[in-house]
Amino acid sequence: MRVAITGAAGLFGYALAQVFRDGHTVYPLTRADADITRPDEVEAIMTRIRPEVVVHPAGIPDLDICEADPARAYLVNVHGTRFVVEAARRVGARVAYISTDAVFDGLKRTPYTESDTPRPPTVYGRTKLRAERITLSAPESWVFRVSVLFGPGKTNFIEKGLRRIASGETYTVAADQAGSATYTLDAAEKIREVVEAGRYGLYHLSNSGPCSRLELAQRAAELAGVDPGKVIGKPSDQMGRRAQRLKYAVMEMTALQANGFPLPRPWPEALREYIVSLSEVKTKAPASRP
């Protein structure tokens, strides 16, 4: 298949491009190729490459930036998605949209399923929900809700913390945010599997097992051989952030199971592989000149 991937310079876009290259012709698109807020540019690139599938993770992923500038958030995350979906449909392409657990309200104490009613309390979550509905207005489409991401290609929650600890600093994370964790390469593999099978619909997607942000960061420090005591837990409402964070956002992957797909491996296994890959990158890095 010819597969276009928006936001290819981003964390998830990088992983998607790496994974879909195995067996498919991939067009990794960045803002330099087409600004998704400009429908003429989106139309031109889709007409030129004529993809069969468009995987669309591009957008503004920062909750606080969205909260500070709702107009920009809606332009990029909602209208940008509309422009991508409309241009894709005109060339006969199906769209897989990457969404988020932030579409929920965080008030449950049991895992959210795909059938639970979304009630996003943030601008970011509301833009993502609107974009989901735009995508799913076509019957042959997919939405994948993912959680906190870690993986190669761009600095992320895990790598940022390890760098701070390695430099002698502490790393402060929310102590009261329970959710799921998503290794981008594992998630990209599962998305490719679902897309290749043509099983359309809404899917929750993460590595298996719940975890808190604090637990995730501490385990990463242990695996990397740095002091996990440098990871400091703090109540999320004391961290001075503009947007509300969900206290509970664990997702159950009911749709994957119902469609016969095996669930991704547990997050500690995926995290171990990622930490090893970071060590290998450092080992292979050329020595600096004196």
C-alpha positions as a Markdown table, in Angstrom:
| # | Residue | x | y | z |
|---|---|---|---|---|
| 1 | Met | 0.0 | 0.0 | 0.0 |
| 2 | Arg | 0.9 | 3.6 | -0.4 |
| 3 | Val | 0.8 | 5.1 | 3.1 |
| 4 | Ala | 1.1 | 8.8 | 3.9 |
| 5 | Ile | 2.0 | 9.7 | 7.5 |
| 6 | Thr | 1.4 | 13.2 | 8.7 |
| 7 | Gly | 3.6 | 14.6 | 11.5 |
| 8 | Ala | 6.4 | 12.4 | 10.5 |
| 9 | Ala | 8.9 | 14.6 | 12.4 |
| 10 | Gly | 7.0 | 13.9 | 15.7 |
| 11 | Leu | 7.4 | 11.2 | 18.2 |
| 12 | Phe | 4.6 | 8.9 | 17.0 |
| 13 | Gly | 5.0 | 9.9 | 13.3 |
| 14 | Tyr | 8.6 | 8.7 | 13.4 |
| 15 | Ala | 7.6 | 5.3 | 14.7 |
| 16 | Leu | 4.8 | 4.9 | 12.3 |
| 17 | Ala | 7.1 | 5.7 | 9.4 |
| 18 | Gln | 9.6 | 3.2 | 10.6 |
| 19 | Val | 7.1 | 0.4 | 11.0 |
| 20 | Phe | 5.0 | 0.9 | 7.9 |
| 21 | Arg | 8.1 | 0.9 | 5.7 |
| 22 | Asp | 8.1 | -2.9 | 6.2 |
| 23 | Gly | 6.0 | -4.0 | 3.3 |
| 24 | His | 4.5 | -0.6 | 2.2 |
| 25 | Thr | 5.5 | 2.5 | 0.3 |
| 26 | Val | 5.6 | 5.3 | 2.9 |
| 27 | Tyr | 5.4 | 9.0 | 2.4 |
| 28 | Pro | 6.5 | 10.7 | 5.7 |
| 29 | Leu | 5.0 | 14.1 | 5.6 |
| 30 | Thr | 6.1 | 17.1 | 7.7 |
| 31 | Arg | 5.0 | 20.7 | 7.9 |
| 32 | Ala | 7.6 | 21.4 | 5.2 |
| 33 | Asp | 5.6 | 19.2 | 2.8 |
| 34 | Ala | 2.2 | 20.5 | 3.8 |
| 35 | Asp | 0.8 | 22.7 | 6.6 |
| 36 | Ile | -2.3 | 20.9 | 7.6 |
| 37 | Thr | -4.0 | 24.2 | 8.4 |
| 38 | Arg | -3.7 | 25.2 | 4.7 |
| 39 | Pro | -6.3 | 23.1 | 2.7 |
| 40 | Asp | -4.6 | 24.0 | -0.6 |
| 41 | Glu | -1.3 | 22.5 | 0.5 |
| 42 | Val | -3.0 | 19.4 | 1.9 |
| 43 | Glu | -5.0 | 18.9 | -1.3 |
| 44 | Ala | -1.8 | 19.4 | -3.4 |
| 45 | Ile | 0.3 | 16.8 | -1.6 |
| 46 | Met | -2.5 | 14.2 | -1.5 |
| 47 | Thr | -3.2 | 14.7 | -5.2 |
| 48 | Arg | 0.5 | 14.3 | -6.0 |
| 49 | Ile | 1.2 | 11.1 | -3.9 |
| 50 | Arg | -2.3 | 9.6 | -4.1 |
| 51 | Pro | -2.0 | 7.4 | -0.9 |
| 52 | Glu | -4.3 | 4.5 | -0.2 |
| 53 | Val | -4.1 | 5.1 | 3.6 |
| 54 | Val | -3.3 | 8.3 | 5.5 |
| 55 | Val | -2.2 | 7.8 | 9.1 |
| 56 | His | -2.7 | 11.2 | 10.8 |
| 57 | Pro | -0.9 | 11.9 | 14.2 |
| 58 | Ala | -0.1 | 15.5 | 13.3 |
| 59 | Gly | -1.4 | 18.2 | 15.7 |
| 60 | Ile | -0.7 | 20.1 | 18.8 |
| 61 | Pro | -0.2 | 17.5 | 21.6 |
| 62 | Asp | 0.6 | 19.8 | 24.4 |
| 63 | Leu | -2.3 | 20.3 | 26.8 |
| 64 | Asp | -1.1 | 23.6 | 28.2 |
| 65 | Ile | -0.4 | 25.1 | 24.8 |
| 66 | Cys | -3.9 | 24.2 | 23.7 |
| 67 | Glu | -5.4 | 25.6 | 26.9 |
| 68 | Ala | -3.5 | 28.9 | 26.4 |
| 69 | Asp | -4.5 | 29.3 | 22.8 |
| 70 | Pro | -7.8 | 27.5 | 22.0 |
| 71 | Ala | -8.2 | 29.1 | 18.6 |
| 72 | Arg | -4.9 | 27.7 | 17.5 |
| 73 | Ala | -5.7 | 24.4 | 19.0 |
| 74 | Tyr | -9.0 | 24.2 | 17.1 |
| 75 | Leu | -7.3 | 25.3 | 13.9 |
| 76 | Val | -4.6 | 22.7 | 14.0 |
| 77 | Asn | -6.3 | 19.7 | 15.7 |
| 78 | Val | -9.9 | 20.1 | 14.4 |
| 79 | His | -9.8 | 22.0 | 11.1 |
| 80 | Gly | -6.4 | 20.5 | 10.2 |
| 81 | Thr | -7.9 | 17.0 | 10.6 |
| 82 | Arg | -10.9 | 18.0 | 8.5 |
| 83 | Phe | -8.6 | 19.2 | 5.7 |
| 84 | Val | -6.6 | 16.0 | 5.8 |
| 85 | Val | -9.7 | 13.8 | 5.9 |
| 86 | Glu | -11.4 | 15.7 | 3.0 |
| 87 | Ala | -8.3 | 15.6 | 0.8 |
| 88 | Ala | -7.8 | 11.9 | 1.6 |
| 89 | Arg | -11.4 | 11.1 | 0.6 |
| 90 | Arg | -11.0 | 12.9 | -2.7 |
| 91 | Val | -8.2 | 10.6 | -3.7 |
| 92 | Gly | -9.9 | 7.5 | -2.4 |
| 93 | Ala | -7.7 | 7.1 | 0.7 |
| 94 | Arg | -8.8 | 5.8 | 4.1 |
| 95 | Val | -7.7 | 7.7 | 7.2 |
| 96 | Ala | -6.4 | 6.4 | 10.5 |
| 97 | Tyr | -6.5 | 9.1 | 13.2 |
| 98 | Ile | -4.3 | 9.1 | 16.3 |
| 99 | Ser | -6.3 | 10.3 | 19.3 |
| 100 | Thr | -5.8 | 10.3 | 23.0 |
| 101 | Asp | -7.1 | 9.1 | 26.4 |
| 102 | Ala | -7.7 | 12.9 | 27.2 |
| 103 | Val | -11.1 | 12.6 | 25.6 |
| 104 | Phe | -12.4 | 11.1 | 28.9 |
| 105 | Asp | -13.2 | 13.0 | 32.2 |
| 106 | Gly | -10.9 | 11.0 | 34.5 |
| 107 | Leu | -13.6 | 10.4 | 37.1 |
| 108 | Lys | -13.9 | 6.6 | 36.7 |
| 109 | Arg | -12.0 | 4.1 | 38.8 |
| 110 | Thr | -12.3 | 1.2 | 36.3 |
| 111 | Pro | -10.7 | 1.2 | 32.9 |
| 112 | Tyr | -12.4 | 3.2 | 30.1 |
| 113 | Thr | -13.7 | 1.2 | 27.2 |
| 114 | Glu | -14.5 | 2.4 | 23.7 |
| 115 | Ser | -18.2 | 2.5 | 24.5 |
| 116 | Asp | -17.7 | 4.9 | 27.4 |
| 117 | Thr | -19.0 | 8.4 | 26.7 |
| 118 | Pro | -16.2 | 10.9 | 26.3 |
| 119 | Arg | -16.4 | 14.1 | 28.4 |
| 120 | Pro | -13.1 | 15.9 | 27.9 |
| 121 | Pro | -12.4 | 18.7 | 30.5 |
| 122 | Thr | -9.6 | 20.3 | 28.5 |
| 123 | Val | -9.4 | 22.2 | 25.2 |
| 124 | Tyr | -6.9 | 19.6 | 24.0 |
| 125 | Gly | -9.3 | 16.7 | 24.7 |
| 126 | Arg | -12.3 | 18.6 | 23.1 |
| 127 | Thr | -10.3 | 19.2 | 19.9 |
| 128 | Lys | -9.2 | 15.6 | 19.7 |
| 129 | Leu | -12.8 | 14.4 | 20.2 |
| 130 | Arg | -14.1 | 16.7 | 17.5 |
| 131 | Ala | -11.3 | 15.3 | 15.2 |
| 132 | Glu | -12.3 | 11.7 | 16.0 |
| 133 | Arg | -15.9 | 12.4 | 14.9 |
| 134 | Ile | -14.7 | 14.0 | 11.7 |
| 135 | Thr | -12.6 | 11.0 | 10.9 |
| 136 | Leu | -15.3 | 8.4 | 11.8 |
| 137 | Ser | -17.9 | 10.1 | 9.6 |
| 138 | Ala | -16.5 | 7.9 | 6.9 |
| 139 | Pro | -17.3 | 4.2 | 7.4 |
| 140 | Glu | -13.9 | 3.0 | 6.2 |
| 141 | Ser | -11.8 | 4.8 | 8.9 |
| 142 | Trp | -9.9 | 4.2 | 12.1 |
| 143 | Val | -9.4 | 6.1 | 15.4 |
| 144 | Phe | -6.7 | 4.9 | 17.8 |
| 145 | Arg | -6.7 | 6.4 | 21.3 |
| 146 | Val | -3.2 | 6.2 | 22.8 |
| 147 | Ser | -1.8 | 7.3 | 26.2 |
| 148 | Val | 1.5 | 8.7 | 27.4 |
| 149 | Leu | 4.1 | 8.0 | 24.7 |
| 150 | Phe | 7.7 | 6.9 | 24.8 |
| 151 | Gly | 9.9 | 5.7 | 22.0 |
| 152 | Pro | 12.7 | 6.7 | 19.6 |
| 153 | Gly | 12.9 | 9.7 | 17.3 |
| 154 | Lys | 12.2 | 12.6 | 19.7 |
| 155 | Thr | 12.6 | 13.6 | 23.3 |
| 156 | Asn | 9.8 | 12.3 | 25.4 |
| 157 | Phe | 8.6 | 11.9 | 29.0 |
| 158 | Ile | 11.1 | 9.1 | 29.8 |
| 159 | Glu | 14.1 | 10.4 | 28.0 |
| 160 | Lys | 13.7 | 13.9 | 29.4 |
| 161 | Gly | 13.6 | 12.5 | 33.0 |
| 162 | Leu | 16.7 | 10.3 | 32.5 |
| 163 | Arg | 18.7 | 13.2 | 31.1 |
| 164 | Arg | 17.8 | 15.3 | 34.1 |
| 165 | Ile | 18.7 | 12.6 | 36.6 |
| 166 | Ala | 21.9 | 11.8 | 34.8 |
| 167 | Ser | 22.9 | 15.5 | 35.1 |
| 168 | Gly | 22.3 | 15.4 | 38.9 |
| 169 | Glu | 18.9 | 17.1 | 38.9 |
| 170 | Thr | 15.6 | 15.7 | 40.2 |
| 171 | Tyr | 12.7 | 14.9 | 38.0 |
| 172 | Thr | 9.3 | 16.0 | 39.3 |
| 173 | Val | 6.2 | 14.1 | 37.9 |
| 174 | Ala | 2.6 | 13.7 | 38.9 |
| 175 | Ala | 2.1 | 11.3 | 41.7 |
| 176 | Asp | -1.7 | 11.0 | 41.2 |
| 177 | Gln | -2.1 | 10.3 | 37.5 |
| 178 | Ala | -3.0 | 6.7 | 36.7 |
| 179 | Gly | -3.2 | 5.6 | 33.1 |
| 180 | Ser | -1.6 | 3.5 | 30.5 |
| 181 | Ala | 1.8 | 3.8 | 28.8 |
| 182 | Thr | 2.4 | 3.4 | 25.0 |
| 183 | Tyr | 5.7 | 2.4 | 23.4 |
| 184 | Thr | 5.4 | 4.0 | 20.0 |
| 185 | Leu | 7.0 | 1.1 | 18.0 |
| 186 | Asp | 4.6 | -1.4 | 19.6 |
| 187 | Ala | 1.6 | 0.8 | 18.9 |
| 188 | Ala | 2.7 | 1.4 | 15.3 |
| 189 | Glu | 3.0 | -2.3 | 14.8 |
| 190 | Lys | -0.5 | -2.9 | 16.1 |
| 191 | Ile | -1.9 | 0.0 | 13.9 |
| 192 | Arg | -0.3 | -1.6 | 10.9 |
| 193 | Glu | -1.8 | -4.9 | 11.8 |
| 194 | Val | -5.3 | -3.5 | 12.1 |
| 195 | Val | -5.0 | -1.4 | 9.0 |
| 196 | Glu | -3.8 | -4.3 | 6.9 |
| 197 | Ala | -6.7 | -6.4 | 8.2 |
| 198 | Gly | -9.2 | -3.7 | 7.2 |
| 199 | Arg | -11.0 | -3.8 | 10.6 |
| 200 | Tyr | -12.4 | -0.3 | 10.8 |
| 201 | Gly | -13.5 | 1.5 | 13.9 |
| 202 | Leu | -12.5 | 3.0 | 17.2 |
| 203 | Tyr | -9.7 | 1.4 | 19.2 |
| 204 | His | -8.0 | 1.9 | 22.5 |
| 205 | Leu | -4.3 | 1.2 | 22.2 |
| 206 | Ser | -1.4 | 1.1 | 24.7 |
| 207 | Asn | 0.9 | -1.4 | 26.2 |
| 208 | Ser | -0.8 | -3.8 | 28.6 |
| 209 | Gly | -1.2 | -3.0 | 32.3 |
| 210 | Pro | -2.0 | 0.2 | 34.2 |
| 211 | Cys | 0.7 | 2.5 | 35.6 |
| 212 | Ser | 1.0 | 5.9 | 37.1 |
| 213 | Arg | 3.3 | 8.6 | 35.7 |
| 214 | Leu | 5.4 | 8.2 | 38.9 |
| 215 | Glu | 5.7 | 4.4 | 38.5 |
| 216 | Leu | 6.7 | 4.7 | 34.9 |
| 217 | Ala | 9.4 | 7.3 | 35.5 |
| 218 | Gln | 10.8 | 5.4 | 38.5 |
| 219 | Arg | 10.9 | 2.1 | 36.6 |
| 220 | Ala | 12.7 | 3.8 | 33.7 |
| 221 | Ala | 15.3 | 5.2 | 36.1 |
| 222 | Glu | 15.9 | 1.7 | 37.6 |
| 223 | Leu | 16.3 | 0.1 | 34.2 |
| 224 | Ala | 18.7 | 2.9 | 33.1 |
| 225 | Gly | 20.8 | 2.4 | 36.2 |
| 226 | Val | 20.3 | 5.9 | 37.6 |
| 227 | Asp | 18.9 | 6.8 | 41.0 |
| 228 | Pro | 15.0 | 6.3 | 41.1 |
| 229 | Gly | 15.0 | 8.4 | 44.2 |
| 230 | Lys | 15.6 | 11.4 | 42.0 |
| 231 | Val | 12.1 | 11.0 | 40.6 |
| 232 | Ile | 9.9 | 13.1 | 42.8 |
| 233 | Gly | 6.2 | 12.6 | 43.0 |
| 234 | Lys | 3.9 | 15.6 | 43.4 |
| 235 | Pro | 0.1 | 16.1 | 43.3 |
| 236 | Ser | -0.8 | 17.2 | 39.8 |
| 237 | Asp | -2.7 | 20.2 | 40.9 |
| 238 | Gln | 0.4 | 21.6 | 42.6 |
| 239 | Met | 2.6 | 21.5 | 39.5 |
| 240 | Gly | 1.5 | 24.8 | 38.2 |
| 241 | Arg | 0.2 | 23.6 | 34.9 |
| 242 | Arg | -2.5 | 25.4 | 33.0 |
| 243 | Ala | -4.6 | 22.5 | 31.8 |
| 244 | Gln | -6.3 | 19.9 | 34.1 |
| 245 | Arg | -4.7 | 16.5 | 34.1 |
| 246 | Leu | -6.8 | 13.3 | 34.5 |
| 247 | Lys | -6.4 | 11.5 | 37.7 |
| 248 | Tyr | -7.5 | 8.2 | 36.1 |
| 249 | Ala | -7.2 | 7.4 | 32.4 |
| 250 | Val | -6.6 | 3.6 | 32.2 |
| 251 | Met | -7.9 | 2.3 | 28.9 |
| 252 | Glu | -9.2 | -1.2 | 28.3 |
| 253 | Met | -8.5 | -2.5 | 24.8 |
| 254 | Thr | -11.9 | -4.1 | 24.2 |
| 255 | Ala | -12.1 | -3.5 | 20.4 |
| 256 | Leu | -8.7 | -5.1 | 19.8 |
| 257 | Gln | -9.8 | -8.2 | 21.6 |
| 258 | Ala | -13.3 | -8.3 | 20.0 |
| 259 | Asn | -11.6 | -8.2 | 16.5 |
| 260 | Gly | -9.2 | -11.0 | 17.4 |
| 261 | Phe | -6.0 | -9.0 | 17.7 |
| 262 | Pro | -3.6 | -10.0 | 20.4 |
| 263 | Leu | -2.9 | -7.2 | 22.9 |
| 264 | Pro | 0.5 | -5.4 | 23.0 |
| 265 | Arg | 3.0 | -6.7 | 25.6 |
| 266 | Pro | 3.1 | -5.4 | 29.1 |
| 267 | Trp | 4.5 | -1.9 | 29.5 |
| 268 | Pro | 7.5 | -3.0 | 31.7 |
| 269 | Glu | 8.8 | -5.2 | 28.9 |
| 270 | Ala | 8.4 | -2.5 | 26.3 |
| 271 | Leu | 10.1 | 0.0 | 28.6 |
| 272 | Arg | 13.0 | -2.3 | 29.1 |
| 273 | Glu | 13.5 | -2.6 | 25.4 |
| 274 | Tyr | 13.3 | 1.2 | 24.9 |
| 275 | Ile | 15.9 | 1.8 | 27.7 |
| 276 | Val | 18.3 | -0.7 | 26.2 |
| 277 | Ser | 17.9 | 1.0 | 22.8 |
| 278 | Leu | 18.8 | 4.3 | 24.4 |
| 279 | Ser | 22.0 | 2.7 | 25.8 |
| 280 | Glu | 22.8 | 1.3 | 22.4 |
| 281 | Val | 22.5 | 4.7 | 20.8 |
| 282 | Lys | 24.8 | 6.3 | 23.4 |
| 283 | Thr | 27.3 | 3.5 | 22.8 |
| 284 | Lys | 27.3 | 3.9 | 19.1 |
| 285 | Ala | 27.6 | 7.7 | 19.3 |
| 286 | Pro | 30.9 | 9.0 | 17.9 |
| 287 | Ala | 33.4 | 10.3 | 20.5 |
| 288 | Ser | 33.7 | 14.1 | 20.7 |
| 289 | Arg | 36.9 | 15.6 | 19.4 |
| 290 | Pro | 39.3 | 17.0 | 21.9 |
